[in-house]
């Protein structure tokens, strides 16, 4: 299975600083934990808090320099071992190979024609790192006594990953060796890179993520050093912030939900090879086969293209129409004649509630987008100019690109809102009649967009109390033939990010799983949550 030295060689980084006393390190860790556990700062002071926390973390990182575990060679050196290990453990490996896709990174490339609905990738449970496998590992005794680990499966997976990485005899080493040695998550950004995100919709999540990660690290550092149940953990001798940052980034970019072994509930898992599928839009065709106890992917022949006009989904259109209704309109749609039929028209742009309602909702969209644009410290043109600088770092470029993308989404939304508002104002001034639907046309009332699930938005509105945000849609189990499969979704700090699926592909083409792109949704969620406050 490749060169033995590749699998088992570990080394301490060079340039280690002077030996730091355990007491000195514990004092810094305690200070960090106290700072990260204090009450949330007043509005507008989050950046100051971030600088203070980061200052403490950098002190710790400086004293831990050279103490992290690293592997010899580059990541691609270990891919042959990964494929051999997967084949030996019963995974499917004859339809693809690992390849470099440039800016998209490494992924799976098809080596033959893969037909629609063809099962071509399966990963047995024994290859997967799960919360359950963590409980049965050296981490088990600590897991059994620590409520934080029991409550946070993603953290359990991160520590499980670190323990196995430090174990030369771990059965998961071929997989762990194949993971990136570092990531482009915001946890790896320099302070000046994070500063470029100030004013964006993403910055609060970035600051919170850093604070939460620092707090978790400080908590578990103390736990590993002092708890009797942690006495045999390999982390006791070396557990650096950089180690934890790497493990957290590995988990947040790769974790998935699968059923537990008894099928009674779901658990988190890292799934080798499957997590190397890149992401595009489409329907879910990845699931967990309980009968064969493995993760499966099948091809799909459906391709969806989402245009930028209209800028909102059917679900958001339905919400905004309800939000802008008068009391009389609400009564008519909830208690009037043909209620079910009317509900199905809420997400269809062809059937307005009233001209006044349309004017209100598009005015809201136009105004809200314009207000959010004013919170940015730079213009789109200035961002474009910054991106043209050849010496811009990768993380700075990513931050500016995200910032620019948010502005472009908001600019399009505002412009579209204005155009729609003017259109419906003209309709109202002309005294135009509202479009009506026929009872026999009920099947045609929903938009054909893939996200036009109108009853869902109404159900969520009924469940949400005033002042709360609308929860993200949950996916139910789905069937593939006669076997029950559980829909899977990648998560980042508890949030669903993508849905697994494979598109039909030809040889030498990238194998992609579907992903809900959060750029657009992120901005639109702002409107929903603002409207409910």
Legacy VTK file of the C-alpha trace (Angstrom):
# vtk DataFile Version 3.0
C-alpha trace
ASCII
DATASET POLYDATA
POINTS 533 float
0.000 0.000 0.000
2.649 2.498 -1.074
5.831 3.249 0.717
5.620 2.388 4.379
7.556 5.510 5.337
4.869 7.653 3.771
2.198 6.180 5.947
3.963 6.231 9.267
6.536 8.993 9.152
5.688 11.965 11.325
7.935 14.779 12.358
7.932 17.900 14.448
8.192 21.115 12.492
11.499 22.913 12.400
12.269 26.188 14.112
10.711 25.336 17.453
10.896 28.087 20.021
12.293 27.785 23.509
10.574 25.310 25.812
7.453 26.809 27.380
6.572 25.808 30.911
3.217 24.042 31.343
2.200 26.673 33.883
2.900 29.534 31.493
0.922 27.871 28.722
-1.972 27.028 31.038
-2.147 30.664 32.157
-2.448 31.820 28.556
-5.045 29.158 27.833
-7.083 30.189 30.895
-6.949 33.825 29.832
-8.135 32.896 26.354
-10.978 30.777 27.712
-12.119 33.571 30.008
-12.025 36.134 27.199
-13.963 33.907 24.800
-16.535 32.995 27.460
-17.370 36.557 28.455
-20.639 38.212 27.498
-21.087 39.269 23.893
-19.684 42.762 23.247
-21.984 45.716 22.564
-23.020 46.257 18.974
-20.165 47.726 16.981
-17.490 46.363 19.336
-17.189 42.906 17.800
-14.055 43.836 15.841
-12.292 45.045 18.984
-13.115 41.780 20.711
-11.822 39.836 17.726
-8.486 41.688 17.838
-8.120 40.932 21.557
-8.916 37.230 21.104
-6.654 36.973 18.100
-3.837 38.608 20.055
-4.048 35.901 22.712
-4.230 33.155 20.101
-1.145 34.504 18.321
0.773 34.491 21.616
-0.161 30.835 22.080
0.707 29.956 18.482
4.110 31.596 18.820
4.932 29.532 21.887
3.670 26.364 20.149
5.743 26.907 17.011
7.183 23.627 15.735
5.025 21.447 18.001
2.338 20.450 15.462
2.380 17.070 13.744
3.030 17.203 9.998
3.547 14.511 7.369
6.378 14.088 4.893
5.690 14.705 1.224
2.810 16.418 -0.519
-0.858 15.536 -0.389
-0.935 13.928 -3.836
1.833 11.518 -2.788
-0.742 9.725 -0.638
-3.553 9.353 -3.203
-2.372 5.912 -4.427
-2.446 4.682 -0.822
-5.940 6.125 -0.434
-7.246 4.275 -3.493
-5.581 0.999 -2.460
-6.963 1.280 1.069
-10.454 2.024 -0.256
-10.388 -0.978 -2.577
-9.143 -3.288 0.169
-12.029 -2.188 2.378
-14.776 -2.791 -0.170
-15.296 0.655 -1.695
-15.926 1.140 -5.398
-12.842 2.514 -7.175
-13.102 1.422 -10.826
-15.051 4.390 -12.251
-12.896 7.321 -11.245
-9.484 8.564 -10.250
-8.287 11.463 -8.111
-7.252 14.425 -10.261
-6.180 18.055 -9.917
-8.824 20.461 -11.241
-6.756 23.610 -10.799
-8.602 26.390 -8.943
-11.264 23.905 -7.822
-8.638 21.714 -6.177
-8.491 17.936 -6.166
-11.555 15.905 -7.015
-12.815 12.714 -8.631
-12.502 12.358 -12.419
-14.582 9.777 -14.280
-12.557 7.140 -16.149
-15.533 5.758 -18.107
-19.040 6.707 -19.174
-21.357 6.823 -16.159
-25.014 6.474 -17.090
-27.896 8.244 -15.423
-29.090 6.470 -12.254
-26.071 4.153 -12.312
-24.634 3.288 -8.909
-20.931 3.939 -9.197
-19.670 5.005 -5.768
-20.182 3.322 -2.409
-18.223 3.681 0.818
-18.618 1.041 3.594
-19.221 2.254 7.128
-15.932 0.826 8.391
-14.088 3.377 6.243
-16.045 6.310 7.646
-15.020 8.304 10.698
-18.156 8.900 12.740
-19.216 10.040 16.179
-19.894 6.367 16.890
-16.376 5.326 15.884
-15.071 8.102 18.140
-16.978 6.612 21.065
-15.304 3.259 20.384
-11.825 4.773 20.128
-9.281 6.098 22.614
-11.493 9.187 22.836
-14.377 7.096 24.201
-13.707 7.464 27.959
-13.547 11.261 27.706
-16.610 11.351 25.444
-18.554 9.375 28.028
-17.859 11.968 30.741
-17.890 15.286 28.868
-21.249 16.809 27.981
-19.740 19.208 25.438
-18.473 16.316 23.347
-21.789 14.524 23.711
-23.678 17.611 22.537
-21.354 18.674 19.698
-20.757 15.945 17.169
-18.612 18.186 14.959
-16.197 18.844 17.824
-16.093 15.132 18.632
-15.160 14.419 15.012
-12.406 17.059 15.109
-10.792 15.545 18.207
-11.304 12.030 16.815
-9.460 13.104 13.677
-6.562 14.525 15.710
-6.245 11.416 17.864
-6.140 9.158 14.831
-3.658 11.437 13.059
-1.307 11.106 16.028
-1.639 7.299 16.061
0.886 5.611 13.697
-1.232 2.449 13.726
-4.559 4.131 12.895
-6.583 2.357 10.206
-7.661 5.760 8.891
-4.159 7.066 8.160
-4.484 6.618 4.352
-7.539 8.892 4.470
-6.026 11.389 6.919
-2.846 11.647 4.823
-4.979 12.560 1.791
-6.567 15.580 3.504
-5.234 19.073 2.796
-2.481 20.189 5.160
-4.161 23.572 5.466
-7.363 25.245 4.288
-8.733 28.494 2.952
-11.418 28.770 5.622
-11.576 32.127 7.463
-9.778 30.488 10.402
-6.638 30.682 8.266
-7.094 34.333 7.262
-4.663 36.978 8.427
-6.159 39.859 10.402
-5.905 42.197 7.404
-7.789 39.655 5.283
-10.641 39.491 7.791
-10.692 43.298 7.939
-11.602 43.340 4.241
-14.867 41.616 5.171
-16.021 44.403 7.511
-19.440 45.597 6.397
-20.276 42.384 4.530
-23.019 39.932 5.393
-20.349 37.336 6.193
-18.221 39.180 8.733
-20.315 38.372 11.816
-20.174 34.671 10.994
-16.408 34.903 10.500
-15.837 36.673 13.823
-18.159 34.295 15.677
-16.499 31.265 14.120
-13.063 32.424 15.220
-14.261 33.164 18.762
-16.063 29.821 19.063
-13.065 27.904 17.748
-10.714 29.667 20.166
-13.067 28.961 23.075
-13.376 25.294 22.125
-9.625 24.939 21.822
-8.968 26.533 25.216
-11.638 24.398 26.868
-10.360 21.123 25.420
-6.717 21.985 26.003
-7.446 22.295 29.726
-9.609 19.174 29.630
-6.932 17.099 27.906
-4.298 18.209 30.405
-6.347 17.764 33.568
-9.143 15.212 33.115
-8.351 11.645 34.251
-10.279 10.191 31.314
-7.906 11.994 28.923
-4.730 10.521 30.373
-4.192 8.114 27.460
-4.976 10.542 24.652
-2.083 11.148 22.237
-3.035 14.826 22.326
-1.739 15.170 25.858
1.833 15.678 24.654
1.021 17.918 21.698
-2.265 19.738 21.118
-1.688 23.058 19.386
-4.130 25.678 18.183
-2.941 25.029 14.630
-3.793 21.343 15.091
-7.298 22.167 16.245
-7.799 24.764 13.510
-6.855 22.139 10.931
-9.172 19.517 12.404
-12.116 21.930 12.678
-11.602 23.059 9.078
-11.401 19.448 7.907
-14.681 18.639 9.620
-16.588 21.774 8.633
-15.712 21.284 4.954
-16.413 17.538 4.894
-18.892 16.387 7.537
-22.111 14.674 6.500
-25.121 13.173 8.222
-25.702 9.423 8.028
-27.896 7.036 10.046
-26.434 5.395 13.128
-25.683 1.674 12.895
-29.098 0.777 14.292
-30.809 3.324 12.035
-32.609 4.995 14.941
-31.121 8.474 14.450
-28.553 10.396 12.412
-24.916 10.978 13.248
-22.048 12.949 11.732
-19.421 11.322 9.559
-16.340 11.963 7.450
-16.676 9.892 4.275
-13.438 9.177 2.380
-13.495 9.669 -1.421
-17.093 10.901 -1.400
-15.883 14.133 0.174
-13.605 14.694 -2.830
-16.573 15.170 -5.172
-16.795 18.819 -6.128
-20.122 20.653 -6.098
-22.628 21.896 -8.660
-26.395 22.486 -8.675
-28.859 19.622 -9.075
-31.141 17.148 -7.305
-30.171 14.904 -4.420
-28.938 11.494 -5.545
-26.659 10.630 -2.646
-27.946 8.650 0.294
-27.214 6.013 2.889
-28.193 2.428 2.159
-29.183 0.906 5.502
-29.454 -2.590 4.068
-25.827 -2.663 2.877
-24.601 -0.201 5.537
-22.829 2.125 3.123
-22.989 5.579 1.571
-24.048 5.511 -2.096
-24.002 7.933 -5.027
-25.935 7.533 -8.288
-25.848 9.624 -11.481
-28.546 12.060 -12.413
-29.562 13.213 -15.867
-31.240 16.428 -14.692
-29.470 19.771 -15.046
-30.918 22.985 -13.649
-29.903 26.508 -14.676
-30.909 29.412 -12.426
-31.099 32.817 -14.083
-30.736 36.095 -12.167
-34.230 37.352 -13.021
-36.402 37.322 -10.993
-33.893 37.729 -8.174
-36.027 35.914 -5.610
-37.235 32.348 -5.295
-40.861 31.264 -5.266
-40.559 30.667 -1.533
-39.348 34.182 -0.830
-41.972 35.658 -3.162
-44.660 33.834 -1.186
-43.229 35.098 2.081
-43.027 38.721 0.914
-46.574 38.600 -0.393
-47.834 37.365 2.961
-45.670 39.887 4.802
-47.100 42.780 2.763
-50.752 41.685 2.925
-53.400 43.860 4.512
-55.616 42.362 7.183
-58.385 41.880 4.645
-56.058 40.099 2.210
-54.792 37.809 4.968
-58.328 36.829 5.893
-59.176 36.199 2.250
-56.177 33.895 1.734
-56.551 32.057 5.031
-60.319 31.948 5.497
-61.891 32.855 2.153
-63.168 30.692 -0.680
-60.830 28.258 -2.460
-58.085 28.755 0.153
-55.906 25.877 -1.070
-55.942 27.176 -4.637
-54.977 30.644 -3.479
-52.120 29.279 -1.388
-50.652 27.674 -4.470
-50.637 30.996 -6.300
-48.559 32.800 -3.679
-45.206 31.798 -5.164
-46.248 32.272 -8.776
-45.345 35.637 -10.237
-48.260 35.419 -12.702
-50.913 35.754 -10.008
-50.458 38.862 -7.784
-52.434 39.209 -4.562
-53.204 42.798 -5.556
-51.413 45.582 -7.419
-50.837 47.340 -4.110
-49.361 44.171 -2.590
-46.948 43.786 -5.510
-45.876 47.428 -5.226
-45.241 47.014 -1.499
-43.166 43.836 -1.788
-40.986 45.089 -4.642
-40.554 48.437 -2.894
-39.434 46.544 0.200
-36.935 44.531 -1.824
-35.632 47.610 -3.622
-35.300 49.661 -0.429
-33.806 46.918 1.705
-31.201 46.055 -0.912
-30.287 49.723 -1.320
-29.900 50.155 2.443
-27.641 47.117 2.708
-25.482 48.458 -0.127
-24.866 51.624 1.882
-23.292 49.631 4.725
-20.247 48.743 2.614
-17.159 50.932 2.895
-16.162 50.397 -0.731
-17.991 50.439 -4.056
-18.142 47.641 -6.590
-15.828 49.623 -8.836
-13.265 49.983 -6.049
-13.413 46.249 -5.379
-12.861 45.527 -9.063
-9.787 47.755 -9.022
-8.396 46.017 -5.942
-8.817 42.617 -7.595
-6.624 43.771 -10.474
-3.622 44.135 -8.166
-1.135 41.339 -8.964
0.329 41.162 -5.443
-3.006 40.495 -3.715
-2.858 37.471 -1.396
-5.203 34.521 -1.986
-7.203 35.119 1.179
-7.506 38.862 0.496
-8.669 38.069 -3.031
-11.295 35.641 -1.721
-12.549 38.201 0.814
-12.855 40.927 -1.818
-14.523 38.572 -4.282
-17.096 37.633 -1.646
-17.669 41.293 -0.810
-18.075 42.161 -4.487
-20.435 39.246 -5.097
-22.686 40.397 -2.258
-22.826 43.891 -3.738
-23.601 42.599 -7.217
-26.451 40.477 -5.840
-27.831 43.462 -3.954
-27.438 45.773 -6.950
-29.355 43.359 -9.173
-32.028 42.889 -6.527
-32.467 46.626 -6.044
-32.625 47.293 -9.774
-35.075 44.459 -10.310
-37.196 45.645 -7.392
-37.351 49.131 -8.867
-38.292 47.835 -12.316
-41.020 45.600 -10.867
-42.333 48.418 -8.677
-42.636 50.775 -11.642
-44.283 48.043 -13.708
-46.987 47.357 -11.128
-47.500 51.040 -10.396
-48.291 51.467 -14.080
-50.706 48.542 -13.937
-52.447 50.118 -10.960
-52.656 53.553 -12.620
-54.115 51.991 -15.766
-56.737 50.177 -13.730
-55.658 46.833 -15.191
-57.529 43.749 -14.046
-55.728 41.191 -11.893
-54.951 37.883 -13.625
-57.285 35.124 -12.475
-56.810 31.397 -12.509
-59.264 28.688 -13.423
-60.138 25.872 -11.037
-58.966 23.328 -13.635
-55.553 24.972 -13.915
-54.477 24.315 -10.344
-51.642 22.038 -11.519
-50.175 24.940 -13.478
-50.194 27.445 -10.640
-46.770 26.672 -9.229
-43.645 28.035 -10.843
-41.561 25.432 -12.632
-38.464 26.438 -10.659
-36.917 23.609 -8.672
-37.341 25.560 -5.422
-41.039 26.375 -5.824
-42.230 24.437 -2.768
-44.960 26.822 -1.700
-46.636 24.886 1.131
-43.272 24.713 2.896
-42.948 28.465 3.342
-46.476 28.677 4.709
-45.899 25.792 7.078
-42.737 27.469 8.347
-44.576 30.746 8.847
-47.131 28.980 11.024
-44.357 27.475 13.153
-42.420 30.724 13.637
-43.403 33.085 16.387
-43.055 36.833 16.047
-39.432 37.939 16.390
-37.981 34.598 15.255
-36.302 33.741 11.981
-37.648 31.214 9.508
-35.734 27.945 9.998
-33.959 26.351 7.057
-35.903 23.642 5.221
-35.382 20.113 6.469
-34.970 17.168 4.110
-36.963 14.014 4.630
-35.797 10.479 3.896
-36.260 9.535 0.248
-36.572 6.256 -1.574
-34.395 4.763 -4.289
-36.194 1.717 -5.631
-37.214 -0.355 -2.644
-34.341 0.706 -0.403
-34.793 3.549 2.060
-32.003 6.113 1.728
-31.398 9.047 4.003
-30.823 12.432 2.357
-27.380 13.763 3.217
-26.207 17.323 3.642
-22.793 18.749 4.391
-22.683 21.087 7.362
-20.498 23.941 8.537
-20.827 24.704 12.245
-24.281 23.207 12.272
-25.547 24.897 9.105
-26.521 22.909 6.017
-24.352 23.866 3.115
-24.818 21.351 0.364
-26.764 18.339 -0.779
-25.064 15.305 -2.198
-25.673 14.341 -5.793
-23.744 13.106 -8.811
-24.456 14.268 -12.366
-24.187 11.931 -15.353
-20.638 12.276 -16.582
-18.394 11.191 -19.426
-14.786 9.973 -19.081
-12.240 12.602 -18.022
-14.993 14.832 -16.629
-15.176 15.998 -13.021
-17.633 14.183 -10.778
-19.681 16.816 -8.954
-22.074 16.669 -6.036
-24.788 19.300 -5.825
-24.405 22.333 -3.637
-26.803 25.055 -2.565
-24.748 28.145 -3.238
-25.017 30.279 -0.124
-23.985 33.550 -1.749
-27.474 34.371 -2.977
-29.336 32.665 -0.136
-27.195 34.476 2.406
-28.391 37.883 1.245
-31.999 36.830 0.810
-32.135 35.346 4.317
-31.294 38.822 5.547
-34.539 40.090 4.084
-36.581 37.316 5.654
-35.118 37.721 9.112
-35.396 41.506 8.942
-39.018 41.305 7.920
-39.870 39.149 10.910
-38.186 41.393 13.466
LINES 1 534
533 0 1 2 3 4 5 6 7 8 9 10 11 12 13 14 15 16 17 18 19 20 21 22 23 24 25 26 27 28 29 30 31 32 33 34 35 36 37 38 39 40 41 42 43 44 45 46 47 48 49 50 51 52 53 54 55 56 57 58 59 60 61 62 63 64 65 66 67 68 69 70 71 72 73 74 75 76 77 78 79 80 81 82 83 84 85 86 87 88 89 90 91 92 93 94 95 96 97 98 99 100 101 102 103 104 105 106 107 108 109 110 111 112 113 114 115 116 117 118 119 120 121 122 123 124 125 126 127 128 129 130 131 132 133 134 135 136 137 138 139 140 141 142 143 144 145 146 147 148 149 150 151 152 153 154 155 156 157 158 159 160 161 162 163 164 165 166 167 168 169 170 171 172 173 174 175 176 177 178 179 180 181 182 183 184 185 186 187 188 189 190 191 192 193 194 195 196 197 198 199 200 201 202 203 204 205 206 207 208 209 210 211 212 213 214 215 216 217 218 219 220 221 222 223 224 225 226 227 228 229 230 231 232 233 234 235 236 237 238 239 240 241 242 243 244 245 246 247 248 249 250 251 252 253 254 255 256 257 258 259 260 261 262 263 264 265 266 267 268 269 270 271 272 273 274 275 276 277 278 279 280 281 282 283 284 285 286 287 288 289 290 291 292 293 294 295 296 297 298 299 300 301 302 303 304 305 306 307 308 309 310 311 312 313 314 315 316 317 318 319 320 321 322 323 324 325 326 327 328 329 330 331 332 333 334 335 336 337 338 339 340 341 342 343 344 345 346 347 348 349 350 351 352 353 354 355 356 357 358 359 360 361 362 363 364 365 366 367 368 369 370 371 372 373 374 375 376 377 378 379 380 381 382 383 384 385 386 387 388 389 390 391 392 393 394 395 396 397 398 399 400 401 402 403 404 405 406 407 408 409 410 411 412 413 414 415 416 417 418 419 420 421 422 423 424 425 426 427 428 429 430 431 432 433 434 435 436 437 438 439 440 441 442 443 444 445 446 447 448 449 450 451 452 453 454 455 456 457 458 459 460 461 462 463 464 465 466 467 468 469 470 471 472 473 474 475 476 477 478 479 480 481 482 483 484 485 486 487 488 489 490 491 492 493 494 495 496 497 498 499 500 501 502 503 504 505 506 507 508 509 510 511 512 513 514 515 516 517 518 519 520 521 522 523 524 525 526 527 528 529 530 531 532
